[in-house]
Amino acid sequence: MTKDTLQTPAIILDLDKFENNLRTYQEAAGKHGKQIWPMIKTHKSTEMAKIQKQFGVTGFLCGTLDECEKLCDAGLDHIMYAYPVASEPSISRVIALSKKCDFFIRIDDPDGARLLNDAAAQVGAAVNYTVIVDSGLHRFGVEVPQIAAFADKMKELKHLVFRGISTHPGHVYGCTSANEVPAVAAEERDTMKAAAGALRAAGYKPDMVTSGSTPTFFDAVDDENISIYHPGNYVFLDVIQMSIDRAKEEDCALTVLASVISHPKEDLYIMDAGAKCLGLDQGAHANNSIKGFGYVKGHPELTVYSLSEEVGKLHVEGKTNLKVGDKIEVIPNHSCSTANLTDYFIGCRGAQVERIIPVDIRGNSTTKKAK
């Protein structure tokens, strides 16, 4: 089967580009003696996590407990959950994971930590954790001046095992040009150096210093303090990465294949892919520099300027050779959103369809546990 015979819309994964992205980032990490524990909420696929492991990743960062459990059940180890927990069901799942695999949770709140510790004490469990450090996103995290005092409070919780510190410089996605990114990476590096130094001065030994994002990766990968990096979007890349010169069009591995189905006006075409394929993301964390809702490969004269749920409007600026019946590929603004909107990727090499890769960690676990 060839790509041009596929039913549209279709979510296409260019396997050559995908593998090249994995190889490029892994080689950079290896050059500096670093580990990659990628954030897998980008793709939500057990099979893709296994491919990442084949390319050399050491562990995984997860955005949901479903993701953690699925990777653990698949025999993958060194799993970190990115957020604290406070509800009883989540606490129980964290404790169960801690018994089954090399599992880590991130913590920044002493009250939530005590809830987890008390539950672990009841069953004689121990839970590894890293302290979340605020490196500028101002979402989760302990600020550097308070890091040692926070660690002192955590010492009272005997069923939580301190392993290090973690951060996410997610405010980099507020950058609107490439020249703004290095400053965020410098803040990431400086914050983790200061946090690790403060802890060591207070007698603590953070054996894990973890951080990362796709945009700051190459500016921070040689840092002498950070040992583990967590890029996520690097597997696909997208228009947001292109907007800050962290990717070129030819690097982007995930696209939406669509058909042109109508030409109602001279400067307007309609495609059969809408918000349920591309999402409505035009950036994150205050980034408003993105034009439209995706980039049409090979057609710079087109702007995806409006999306309904199942169709999209293409505005023409100047001349185009587009016609009804043509197939086009659209690079999403945010590939993570597109991945979350499909049950599978259609893996292609060139024009040939090679394999179907399931997106098997997308659902919520509530229905499974309610049966």
VENPEJO-V497610 format. One record per backbone hydrogen bond with DSSP energy under -1.0 kcal/mol. NH is the residue of the N-H (numbers start at 1). CO is the residue of the C=O. E is the energy in kcal/mol with one decimal. If there is no record, write none. Layout:
nh->NH co->CO e->E
nh->NH co->CO e->E
This chain:
nh->3 co->351 e->-3.3
nh->5 co->2 e->-1.7
nh->6 co->3 e->-1.6
nh->10 co->257 e->-1.8
nh->12 co->255 e->-2.9
nh->13 co->346 e->-2.4
nh->14 co->253 e->-3.1
nh->15 co->348 e->-2.6
nh->18 co->14 e->-2.6
nh->19 co->15 e->-2.6
nh->20 co->16 e->-2.0
nh->21 co->17 e->-2.4
nh->22 co->18 e->-2.1
nh->23 co->19 e->-2.5
nh->24 co->20 e->-2.7
nh->25 co->21 e->-2.1
nh->26 co->22 e->-2.2
nh->27 co->23 e->-2.6
nh->28 co->24 e->-1.6
nh->29 co->25 e->-2.2
nh->30 co->26 e->-2.8
nh->31 co->27 e->-2.1
nh->33 co->30 e->-1.3
nh->34 co->29 e->-3.0
nh->35 co->227 e->-2.2
nh->37 co->229 e->-2.9
nh->39 co->231 e->-1.3
nh->40 co->61 e->-2.6
nh->44 co->40 e->-3.0
nh->49 co->45 e->-1.9
nh->50 co->46 e->-2.1
nh->51 co->47 e->-1.8
nh->52 co->48 e->-2.4
nh->53 co->49 e->-2.0
nh->54 co->50 e->-1.9
nh->55 co->51 e->-1.5
nh->56 co->53 e->-1.5
nh->57 co->52 e->-1.9
nh->58 co->36 e->-1.8
nh->60 co->78 e->-2.6
nh->61 co->38 e->-2.8
nh->62 co->80 e->-2.9
nh->68 co->64 e->-1.7
nh->69 co->65 e->-2.8
nh->70 co->66 e->-2.5
nh->71 co->67 e->-2.3
nh->72 co->68 e->-2.4
nh->73 co->69 e->-2.7
nh->74 co->70 e->-1.4
nh->75 co->72 e->-1.7
nh->76 co->71 e->-2.4
nh->79 co->102 e->-2.2
nh->80 co->60 e->-2.9
nh->81 co->104 e->-2.8
nh->82 co->62 e->-2.3
nh->91 co->87 e->-2.6
nh->92 co->88 e->-2.5
nh->93 co->89 e->-1.9
nh->94 co->90 e->-2.4
nh->95 co->91 e->-2.3
nh->96 co->92 e->-2.2
nh->97 co->93 e->-2.5
nh->98 co->94 e->-2.1
nh->99 co->95 e->-1.0
nh->101 co->97 e->-2.1
nh->103 co->101 e->-1.6
nh->104 co->79 e->-2.3
nh->105 co->128 e->-1.9
nh->107 co->130 e->-2.4
nh->113 co->109 e->-2.1
nh->114 co->110 e->-2.0
nh->115 co->111 e->-1.8
nh->116 co->112 e->-2.0
nh->117 co->113 e->-2.7
nh->118 co->114 e->-2.8
nh->119 co->115 e->-1.8
nh->120 co->116 e->-2.3
nh->121 co->117 e->-2.4
nh->122 co->118 e->-1.4
nh->125 co->120 e->-2.8
nh->127 co->159 e->-2.4
nh->129 co->161 e->-2.5
nh->130 co->105 e->-2.0
nh->131 co->164 e->-2.6
nh->132 co->107 e->-2.5
nh->133 co->166 e->-3.2
nh->134 co->142 e->-1.9
nh->142 co->132 e->-2.9
nh->146 co->143 e->-1.8
nh->147 co->144 e->-1.6
nh->150 co->146 e->-2.3
nh->151 co->147 e->-2.2
nh->152 co->148 e->-2.0
nh->153 co->149 e->-1.8
nh->154 co->150 e->-2.0
nh->155 co->151 e->-1.1
nh->156 co->153 e->-1.2
nh->157 co->154 e->-1.8
nh->158 co->156 e->-1.2
nh->160 co->157 e->-1.5
nh->161 co->127 e->-2.9
nh->163 co->129 e->-2.6
nh->165 co->208 e->-2.4
nh->166 co->131 e->-2.7
nh->167 co->210 e->-1.4
nh->170 co->168 e->-2.0
nh->172 co->169 e->-1.9
nh->173 co->170 e->-2.0
nh->174 co->171 e->-1.9
nh->175 co->172 e->-1.9
nh->180 co->177 e->-1.5
nh->181 co->178 e->-1.3
nh->185 co->181 e->-2.2
nh->186 co->182 e->-2.5
nh->187 co->183 e->-1.9
nh->188 co->184 e->-2.4
nh->189 co->185 e->-2.6
nh->190 co->186 e->-2.9
nh->191 co->187 e->-2.5
nh->192 co->188 e->-2.0
nh->193 co->189 e->-2.2
nh->194 co->190 e->-2.4
nh->195 co->191 e->-2.7
nh->196 co->192 e->-2.4
nh->197 co->193 e->-2.3
nh->198 co->194 e->-2.4
nh->199 co->195 e->-2.0
nh->200 co->196 e->-2.4
nh->201 co->197 e->-2.3
nh->202 co->198 e->-1.1
nh->203 co->200 e->-1.6
nh->204 co->199 e->-2.9
nh->207 co->205 e->-1.3
nh->208 co->163 e->-1.5
nh->210 co->165 e->-2.8
nh->211 co->228 e->-2.3
nh->220 co->216 e->-1.2
nh->221 co->217 e->-1.8
nh->223 co->220 e->-2.1
nh->227 co->209 e->-2.8
nh->228 co->209 e->-1.7
nh->229 co->35 e->-2.5
nh->230 co->211 e->-1.7
nh->235 co->232 e->-1.3
nh->236 co->233 e->-1.6
nh->237 co->233 e->-2.9
nh->239 co->332 e->-2.4
nh->240 co->333 e->-2.1
nh->242 co->238 e->-2.0
nh->243 co->239 e->-2.3
nh->245 co->242 e->-1.6
nh->246 co->241 e->-3.2
nh->251 co->248 e->-1.8
nh->253 co->236 e->-2.6
nh->255 co->12 e->-2.3
nh->256 co->330 e->-2.5
nh->257 co->10 e->-3.1
nh->258 co->328 e->-2.9
nh->260 co->326 e->-3.0
nh->261 co->270 e->-2.8
nh->262 co->270 e->-1.2
nh->265 co->268 e->-1.0
nh->268 co->265 e->-1.6
nh->269 co->314 e->-2.2
nh->270 co->262 e->-2.5
nh->271 co->312 e->-2.5
nh->272 co->259 e->-1.8
nh->275 co->308 e->-3.3
nh->276 co->309 e->-2.3
nh->277 co->274 e->-1.8
nh->278 co->274 e->-2.7
nh->279 co->275 e->-1.7
nh->293 co->304 e->-2.2
nh->295 co->331 e->-2.3
nh->297 co->329 e->-2.7
nh->299 co->296 e->-1.9
nh->302 co->299 e->-2.0
nh->303 co->315 e->-1.9
nh->305 co->303 e->-1.6
nh->305 co->313 e->-1.0
nh->308 co->311 e->-2.8
nh->312 co->271 e->-1.9
nh->313 co->306 e->-3.1
nh->314 co->269 e->-3.2
nh->315 co->303 e->-2.8
nh->316 co->267 e->-2.2
nh->317 co->301 e->-2.5
nh->325 co->260 e->-2.7
nh->326 co->323 e->-2.1
nh->328 co->258 e->-2.8
nh->330 co->256 e->-2.4
nh->331 co->295 e->-3.1
nh->338 co->334 e->-1.4
nh->339 co->335 e->-2.6
nh->340 co->336 e->-1.5
nh->341 co->338 e->-1.4
nh->342 co->339 e->-1.1
nh->345 co->357 e->-2.7
nh->346 co->11 e->-2.6
nh->347 co->355 e->-2.8
nh->348 co->13 e->-2.7
nh->349 co->352 e->-2.4
nh->352 co->349 e->-2.0
nh->353 co->1 e->-2.6
nh->354 co->347 e->-3.1
nh->355 co->347 e->-1.6
nh->357 co->345 e->-2.6
nh->359 co->343 e->-3.1
nh->361 co->44 e->-1.9
nh->369 co->365 e->-1.8
nh->370 co->366 e->-1.3
